[in-house]
């Protein structure tokens, strides 16, 4: 029987301030370590760099898979939170553009930790698929806000924009892909503006 895996989002119960700091510190150290050393990163490395005891790490993240999943999920949650923040602090089209550029940064970060993500049960595809709904929902809200404001044409199809961005992901092995992706964001927005 296949095991069911779920990505931890954050501590389930309210943590004391010092425990919350440890939790966040471990996540940040792990993110940087997985980005730098990929699958070669050990939990002992993370414990040492975070300056916590191994018991502290295992209390929050009982397995290496749980830690990798939490790192990825945390990055997705930051991306979605930024989209929500942009909708309340920026004009709709500016919010969409800023989020799309942030999304490119997210892809660049994901590319760095992909070797570690590929080591979890079910591989990176399971983690990415598990987060797809959160990211897509945030993107749809931003696009709809720009349509409703009149800054994008009413016939703009968010899925066309998504498909183009997904196409960009397949170029991340090429030099200069990030600068190209940023130009593509501006092309997509310009091509979706009212005449």
C-alpha positions as CSV (number, residue, x, y, z in Angstrom):
1,X,0.0,0.0,0.0
2,X,1.4,3.4,-1.0
3,X,2.2,5.8,1.8
4,X,0.5,9.1,1.8
5,X,2.8,12.1,2.3
6,X,1.8,15.6,3.1
7,X,4.0,18.7,3.3
8,X,4.1,20.3,6.6
9,X,3.2,24.0,6.4
10,X,4.1,25.3,9.8
11,X,4.1,24.2,13.3
12,X,0.6,22.9,14.1
13,X,0.3,24.4,17.6
14,X,1.4,27.8,18.8
15,X,5.1,27.6,19.6
16,X,6.9,29.5,22.3
17,X,8.9,32.4,20.9
18,X,12.2,30.6,21.2
19,X,10.8,27.5,19.6
20,X,9.4,29.5,16.7
21,X,12.7,31.2,16.2
22,X,14.4,27.8,16.1
23,X,11.8,26.6,13.6
24,X,12.4,29.6,11.3
25,X,16.1,29.4,11.7
26,X,16.3,25.7,10.8
27,X,14.1,26.4,7.7
28,X,16.3,29.3,6.5
29,X,19.6,27.4,7.1
30,X,18.2,24.4,5.4
31,X,17.0,26.4,2.4
32,X,20.5,27.9,2.0
33,X,22.3,24.6,2.6
34,X,20.1,22.7,0.1
35,X,20.6,25.5,-2.5
36,X,24.4,25.4,-2.0
37,X,25.0,21.7,-1.6
38,X,21.9,20.1,-2.9
39,X,21.3,16.4,-2.1
40,X,24.7,16.2,-0.4
41,X,23.4,18.3,2.5
42,X,23.1,16.3,5.7
43,X,20.9,17.0,8.7
44,X,24.1,17.2,10.8
45,X,25.2,20.0,8.5
46,X,22.0,21.9,9.1
47,X,22.1,21.3,12.9
48,X,25.6,22.7,13.1
49,X,24.9,25.7,10.9
50,X,21.6,26.5,12.6
51,X,23.3,26.3,16.1
52,X,20.6,24.0,17.5
53,X,20.7,20.5,18.9
54,X,19.7,17.6,16.8
55,X,16.7,17.0,19.2
56,X,15.4,20.5,18.3
57,X,15.6,19.7,14.6
58,X,13.9,16.3,14.9
59,X,11.2,17.7,17.1
60,X,10.1,20.0,14.3
61,X,11.1,17.8,11.3
62,X,11.2,14.1,12.2
63,X,12.7,13.1,8.8
64,X,14.9,14.6,6.1
65,X,11.9,14.5,3.7
66,X,9.8,16.4,6.2
67,X,12.5,19.2,6.3
68,X,12.8,19.4,2.5
69,X,9.1,19.5,2.1
70,X,8.8,22.2,4.8
71,X,11.5,24.3,3.1
72,X,9.7,24.1,-0.3
73,X,6.3,24.7,1.2
74,X,7.6,27.7,3.1
75,X,8.9,29.3,-0.1
76,X,5.5,28.7,-1.8
77,X,3.7,30.3,1.2
78,X,6.0,33.3,1.0
79,X,5.2,33.7,-2.7
80,X,1.5,33.5,-2.1
81,X,1.7,35.9,0.8
82,X,3.5,38.4,-1.4
83,X,0.8,38.2,-4.0
84,X,-1.8,38.9,-1.3
85,X,0.2,41.8,0.0
86,X,0.7,43.2,-3.5
87,X,-3.1,43.2,-4.1
88,X,-3.6,45.6,-1.2
89,X,-0.5,47.8,-1.6
90,X,-0.1,48.3,-5.4
91,X,-2.2,49.1,-8.4
92,X,-3.5,45.9,-10.0
93,X,-1.2,45.7,-13.0
94,X,1.8,46.7,-11.0
95,X,0.9,44.0,-8.4
96,X,0.6,41.4,-11.2
97,X,4.0,42.4,-12.8
98,X,5.8,42.5,-9.4
99,X,4.4,39.0,-8.5
100,X,5.4,37.5,-11.9
101,X,8.9,38.8,-11.4
102,X,8.9,37.4,-7.9
103,X,7.7,34.1,-9.3
104,X,10.8,34.0,-11.6
105,X,12.9,34.4,-8.4
106,X,10.9,31.5,-6.9
107,X,11.7,29.3,-10.0
108,X,15.4,30.2,-9.7
109,X,15.4,29.2,-6.0
110,X,13.5,26.0,-6.8
111,X,16.1,25.2,-9.4
112,X,18.8,25.4,-6.8
113,X,17.0,23.1,-4.3
114,X,15.6,20.7,-6.9
115,X,18.4,18.1,-6.4
116,X,17.4,17.9,-2.7
117,X,13.6,17.9,-3.6
118,X,14.3,14.9,-5.9
119,X,15.4,12.8,-3.0
120,X,12.1,12.9,-1.1
121,X,9.5,10.1,-1.5
122,X,7.6,10.8,-4.7
123,X,10.3,13.2,-5.9
124,X,10.1,16.9,-6.7
125,X,7.1,16.4,-8.9
126,X,4.9,15.5,-5.9
127,X,6.0,18.6,-4.0
128,X,5.5,20.9,-7.1
129,X,2.1,19.3,-7.9
130,X,1.1,19.7,-4.2
131,X,1.8,23.5,-4.3
132,X,0.4,24.1,-7.8
133,X,-3.1,25.0,-6.6
134,X,-1.9,27.7,-4.2
135,X,0.3,29.3,-6.8
136,X,-2.3,29.1,-9.6
137,X,-5.0,30.5,-7.3
138,X,-2.8,33.5,-6.4
139,X,-1.9,34.2,-10.0
140,X,-5.6,34.0,-11.1
141,X,-6.5,36.6,-8.4
142,X,-3.8,39.0,-9.6
143,X,-4.7,38.6,-13.3
144,X,-8.4,39.1,-12.6
145,X,-7.7,42.2,-10.5
146,X,-5.8,43.7,-13.5
147,X,-8.7,42.7,-15.9
148,X,-11.3,44.2,-13.5
149,X,-9.3,47.5,-13.3
150,X,-9.3,47.8,-17.1
151,X,-5.5,47.6,-17.2
152,X,-5.6,44.2,-19.0
153,X,-8.1,43.4,-21.8
154,X,-11.3,41.7,-20.7
155,X,-10.5,38.8,-23.1
156,X,-7.1,38.1,-21.4
157,X,-6.9,34.4,-20.6
158,X,-4.8,33.8,-17.5
159,X,-4.0,30.3,-18.7
160,X,-2.2,31.7,-21.7
161,X,0.0,33.7,-19.4
162,X,0.6,30.6,-17.2
163,X,1.5,28.4,-20.2
164,X,4.0,31.0,-21.4
165,X,5.6,31.1,-17.9
166,X,5.7,27.3,-17.8
167,X,7.5,27.3,-21.1
168,X,10.2,29.6,-19.5
169,X,10.8,26.8,-16.9
170,X,12.1,24.6,-19.6
171,X,14.9,27.0,-20.4
172,X,16.4,27.3,-16.9
173,X,19.5,25.3,-18.1
174,X,20.3,28.0,-20.6
175,X,22.6,30.9,-19.8
176,X,20.7,34.2,-19.2
177,X,17.3,32.5,-18.7
178,X,16.3,34.8,-15.8
179,X,16.9,38.1,-17.8
180,X,15.0,36.6,-20.7
181,X,12.1,35.5,-18.4
182,X,11.9,39.1,-17.0
183,X,11.6,40.5,-20.5
184,X,8.9,37.9,-21.3
185,X,6.9,39.2,-18.3
186,X,6.9,42.7,-19.8
187,X,6.1,41.3,-23.3
188,X,3.1,39.3,-21.9
189,X,1.8,42.3,-20.0
190,X,2.2,44.7,-22.9
191,X,0.5,42.3,-25.3
192,X,-2.5,42.0,-22.9
193,X,-3.1,45.7,-22.5
194,X,-6.1,47.3,-24.1
195,X,-5.4,48.8,-27.5
